Amino acid sequence: MTTDNPHDYRFETLAVRAGQVRTQEGEHSEPIFQTSSFIFENAAQAAARFKGEEAGNIYSRFTNPTVRTFQNRLAALEGGATCVATSSGMAAILATCMALLKSGDHVVTSRGVFGTTTSLFNNYFLKFGVKVDFVPLTDLDIWRDAIKPNTRLLYLETPSNPLVELVDIRALAEIAHEKDCLLVVDNCFCTPVLQKPLSLGADIVIHSATKYLDGQGRCVGGAVVGDEDLVGKEVFAFLRTAGPTLSAFNAWNFTKGLETLSLRMRAMCQTAQTLAEWLEEQPRVTHVYYPGLASHPQHALAARQQSGFGGIVSFEIDGEREVAWRLIDGTRLISITANLGDTKSTITHPATTTHGRLTDEQREFAGIKPSLLRIAVGLENVEDLKADLQRGFEALQ
């Protein structure tokens, strides 16, 4: 079977077949090319490859067959022309911005982005003369008003972390392109199983492959997906020069993770929906954030823009930080860790972990309260998850 034309195959088939090029050994599973460099047939071929006149492997900092398999497979799933894999999700954001921005440029980003992303924009890009303004994710009018003559790109996560807010990607893409800006969407929470930003008008998709793409909490990595010019040339050129490189071993793990991505995401959506509905009934819970609930203000948008509501459920409890910590410490099954997208469910307190480096004012602006908890639903039985959270609620008595 060949996958030269990805449009010939459906998502599940691409997830297990796309991107693989078998060697003369005839292997069925994708191999790991654990090598730093590659041999050329002669000096002329070496020169041609270094000049870019001939395609082929040179050095694993920027060309590796195992990494290329992951890149091609993810690009096929997202509907992009090309993908550049990186050493982490943060490296994917850094590579994109360093490749496409210059001193004097302006960026508009949503206020609810990952805490480390906020730190990257506020603490480091300012040093290079790039100004960043933060706006409410859901308000398109504020997005439009925030764009300046020197605005180069709009950056966002949808759904956001951890409040799972959404923005209308298609509508925001129209605003961005009217103003001659690029739209960059972090698709970590949905993955291409549930949402395809490029088909909705986004220019670039960012992934922390560490999360759902891996799916088993094994490796750290990231990816940038888009067209041949912005990603295939510009972002790739930064990767080649600066070297935030994904290892072959991690790329192999992510490639295998993609094979079960659709199955895992669908199962997690179902469990998350059940858990969110149960949490709404708990007396100590004051608010549940989940797009699949009718109470979510953007439930209709989520149903239209996504093919599922995701595996992240956040909720606020009656109390402050100490009460939230007691609930977490009262659980026995759910893992206390800030990672997400794992087969094992996780629970965290965003205000003191993922968003802990932000100032009090920044957390308040982002809506991250001391009473907020985030659950990343895994593949356990939902009744066992309920029972474990019930232990947490009982610890509050």
Buried (B, 14 or more C-beta within 10 A) or exposed (E): EEBEEBEEBEBBBBBBBBBBEEEEEEEEEBBBBEBEEBEBEEEEBBEBBEEEEEEEBBBBBBBBBBBBBBBBBBBBBBBBBBBBBBBBBBBBBBBBBBBBBEEEBBBBBBBBBBBBBBBBBBEEBEEEEBBBBBBBBBEBEBBBEBBBEEBBBBBBBBBBBBBBBBBBBBBBBBBBEEBEBBBBBBBBBBBBBBBBBBEBBBBBBBBBBBBBBBBBBBBBBBBBBBBEEBBBEBBBBBBBEBEBBBBBBBBBBBBBBBBBBBBBBBBBBBBBBBBBBBBBEBEBBEBBBBBBBEEBEBBEBBEEBBBBBBBBBBBBBEBEBEBBBBBBEBBEBBBEBBBBBBBBBBBBBBBBBBBEEBEEEBBEBBBBBBBBBBBBBBBBEBEEBBEBBBBBBEBBE
